Amino acid sequence: MSEAVDVDSLSLDEIDVSQASLYQRDAWRPYFERLRREAPVHFQADSPVGAFWSVSSHELIKAVDTNHDVFSSEAGGVAIADPPENIDPSMMIENFISMDPPRHGPQRKVVSPAVAPTNLANLEPLIRERVVDILDNLPVGETFNWVDRVSIELTARMLATLFDFPYEDRRKLVHWSDITTAVPQTTGDDSIDENARQAELMECATAFYQLWAERAAQPPKFDLISMLAHGEATKNMPENPQLFLGNVLLLIVGGNDTTRNSISGGVIALNEHPQQYDKLMNEPRLIPNMVAEMVRWQTPVIHMRRNALRDVELGGKTIRAGDKVVMWYLSGNRDEQVFDDADAFRIDRANARQHVSFGYGIHRCMGNRLAELQLRTLWEEIVKRFERVELAGDVVRLPNNFIRGIKEVPVRLHPKR
């Protein structure tokens, strides 16, 4: 579909929000506005990812996300994409985000201390040190890609810290995160070489098996791999290769995409709303609330999927057992019934924290406070140094219906006088 399409002229049957191109072109808003208005629970019978129900209102997204007795993560995974039909069964990964109770809780509990408040307090000086190092080495007076020099670099440094991964190889973690979600059903790209992708994921698995063996033989430390290797519920994870790789990739993707794309999206938001940028410079005390608004406005994870375990009524529609149900967090965060002038970016929005970007319920993003801490620290240091991070060219977005990815944000820095 072209950007000139009149969404209101389409029949509801023609509205397929799984198209990756909608997110690459940033053309998704009118589609979800129509669904929220006319069909907040909407059945798409025919799409490249098969039949699915779209849940697009804030209220009904929360209803699905908190009802794991009916809407299962385990029955089909958490992405709209189904596994490729020809995939080797040994490559079918699993992880705790795609588990229902009682399996979910014990595995999540093992790694939760890494992002507990006391550990975040210990991490904050290190985060600030790395933010300062990145910002003080940026080129002033010339155009550069903010995504590469700041968003990816800060994320890579923090991932390496959380895993105690070899620091010089930190960008491998970001690369493995990217290829984890790079499947045709999410990107719309049928040219992806699945064999090459699987080979790279095996490289990731091999690297982490080596780390695991080292950490298991050492006294427990406070990195994620050591926690898993010594945790009662997870210490035997290497005996299940699919579970091992699945949980490693979950932690990598979770630590990468939320923070990285919110850092990029925040710069875009402030440039599109210059009065809000002025307000930020005049009232830096608003930064913590601004961070929540950035996460709402960007919505790094576009959707999560569940499968119905039994027939159920939702929003006046009957969902049948086995049906695929997709919660569109991006739409819930623009719900006019919850957020006044929802498409606007307001750094002092009173209810910014009501966003559903981190999910809602038992699967709420474990590292949400760490992501907020990184964003807060980054913007505290930015406003000390720069009058503006000015958008200096066209933003390039990635085609993906799962991760709202941003590839290029060309900027020019204006230092404080």
Secondary structure, DSSP 8 states (H G I E B T S, - for coil): --TT--GGGS-GGG--TT-HHHHHTT--HHHHHHHHHH-SEEEE-S-TT--EEEE-SHHHHHHHHT-TTTEESTTT-SSSS---TT--GGG----GGG--TTTHHHHHHHHGGGGSHHHHHHHHHHHHHHHHHHHHTS-SSS-EEHIIIIIIHHHHHHHHHHHT--GGGHHHHHHHHHHHS--HHHH--TT--HHHHHHHHHHHHHHHHHHHHHHHTS---SSHHHHHHH-TTTTTGGGSHHHHHHHHHHHHHHHHHHHHHHHHHHHHHHHH-HHHHHHHHH-GGGHHHHHHHHHHHH-SB-EEEEEESS-EEETTEEE-TT-EEEEEHHHHTT-TTTSTTTTS--TT-TTGGG--TT-SSTTS-TTHHHHHHHHHHHHHHHHHHEEEEEE-S--EE---SSB--EEE-EEEEEE--
